[in-house]
Amino acid sequence: MNRDEIVRMARDVGAAQPESLYGRTDYVVMTISELERFAALVAASEREACAVIAEKTVCDTHLPTGVKIYGYKAAVAIRARGQA
C-alpha cells in the first residue's frame, strides 16, 4: 500500500485536512468513528493483498498424489479474518 492509497482511504472515511496548524498542512483530522473505519479499510486492504499472495503460492506437494497444494486454504482463512 502506498501513500496515495492511504490518503485516499482516509478521505473515503471523511478525514479532513485543516488549513494549517502552526504552518503545517501535512496532517488530517479524524473523529474516533472515522479512525475506526479507516483502520478497517487498511486491515481489509492488507488482508486482501496477503490472500492474493497466498493464492499464488505453492505451499506443498501432496505426497500420495503428487498434486501441488496451493495456498487457497490459506487465502480463505486470511479473508475470513475480516468476517469475525
Summary of the structure (lengths in Angstrom):
residues: 84
radius of gyration: 19.1
end to end distance: 23.1
largest distance: 67.4
contacts: 189
relative contact order: 0.13
helix: 55%
strand: 13%
